[in-house]
Amino acid sequence: MKDNEQIKSQVSKLEEKYKDSGQDLSSYLDGLLHQRYLTYWDYIHLDTLLSLQVPRTHFPDEEIFIMYHQITELYFKLILHEQKQLVDDKSDNLDFFIEKVRRINSYYTVLISSFGIMIKGMEREQFLQFRMALLPASGFQSAQYRMIELYSTSLENLIHVSERAKFSSDYSVEDLYAHMYWKKGATDLSTGEKTLTLKQFEYRYTPRLIRIAKQVKDATIYHKFLGLPDEQKQNKELVDALKALDINANINWPLMHMGSAHRYLRKESGDIDATGGTNWKKYLPPSFQKIVFFPEIYTEQELNNWGRQWVDHVLNPDKAK
């Protein structure tokens, strides 16, 4: 009897749900009778997913290279998924803020720990050969990662450190965007001109990135933090989570790329150019960029020493031990 009452209640709720759709509940129930059972492979489009790896050469390790970058982009999408919820949240709930930042950190943790695939997971000789078939494509062209930065902090915090003092939030989005730090990493090493890699990226994504930057102007995660009451801004759990995010995004993640670049692109007779001609030695080191999403939570000394791990781990590995 109790089950019958529950079914009647559910049917009533369904009738209420569908009453404004132009069709009665009976029509939807007829459709349900003819609908196929859902399978795992249909739900996640497994066959399509597994067909997206299309190597351009015959070297087996190129497939590893493709899959790793596809997985990375999926994690970037997860990070953006959490960031958008945080930026759009109007509740000012501190627990919600902390939980979202922690989730983002968990995704970064997986990405950083998995980078061994890029550092030791491929044969160096295979990589140095199949990479020539990828020109001028480069991981530099990840638009999602630029979106992550835009959602994280204000544009003036993303200006190259050599020019940052000249700019403030009073400048237009277009002016600030024109001086993003990463653009200096995609310059031709001999002429200083924009590489084709950067030109392609700007042509495809600049309108979209500027639109996002305008949407989140004064509403990034950084601004959400600044807008909290003073006692909440000093909450240890929140500060620790934000510091972890800064270190993950702006120190540990670039350091992993540095390790990969040093394994595959360094040689005694002179370094090898990156696939897109990007100036990886000047673009990747955190101590050269000093990108910090939440500068207010650090001391002046911490900011001055930002990214020094690169010096210890890459230039002086014996000292780091």
C-alpha positions, 0 to 999 in steps of 0.5 A: 500500500505504501508503495502504491502511494509513493508511485501515485505521488511520483506520477503526480510530480511527473504530471506537474513537471510536464504540464507546460510542455505541450504534451501530457504525461502519457505521451512521455511514458509512451516514449519511455517504453520505446527508449533503449536502455542506457549503456556505459559506452553510450553515456560517455561516448567511449567509442568516439573518445577512443577514436580521437588519437590520430598520430601523424607519424609511425612512432608508437610513443606519439600516441602516448604524447597525444593521449597525455595532452588530451587527458590534460585538457580534460583536467583543465576543463574540470578546473574551469568547471569549478572556477565558473561555479565559484565566480558565479556564486552569490552566496559568499559562503566561505565553506563553498569557497574553500571546497571549490579551491580544494577541488581545483587543487586536487585536479592540479595534484593529479596533473603534476604527479602525472607529468612523469609520463612526459618526463620519462614516459617516452623514448627521447629519440622517438620524440625528437623525430615525431615532434617535427611532424607537429610543427608549428603546433605547441602546448602553448596553444592551450586556450583552456589554460589561458581561461584558467588564468583569466578566471583566477586573477586580475589581468594586471597580475598576468602582465609580464614582470618586466612591464607590470609596474606600468599597468593597473586595473584602470587600463582597458582589458584590450591594453592589459591583454596585449601585454600578457606574460605568455606572449613573450614566450612565443617570440622567435629566438633570433628576430624577437617577432611573433612566432606562427604559433602565437599568430595562429593562437591569437587569430583563433582565440583572442576575441573569445579570451577578451570576452571572458576577461570582460565578463570576469573583470572585477569578479575573478576568484582573486576579487572574490577573495578581496571582497570577503570580510577581513576575518574570513580573508584571514581564515587559515583553511582558505589562505592555505588552499589559495597558496596551494593553488598559486604554487600548483598553477604558477610554480609546480606546473611550470616546473614539471614542464621545465623538467620535460623540456630539459630532458627532451630539448637540452643537449650539450651542443645547444638547446633544441627549439620547442615545436612552436619555436617558443622561447621555453627557457624564458617562458617556463621558469616561474622565477622569471615570470613571477605570476602570482594569482593572490599577491595579498596573501604573501609577504614581500620576501615570499614574492621576491623569492617566488619560483626559486625552486626552479634554480634549485631543482634545475640549475643546481640539482645537487644543492636541491638534494 
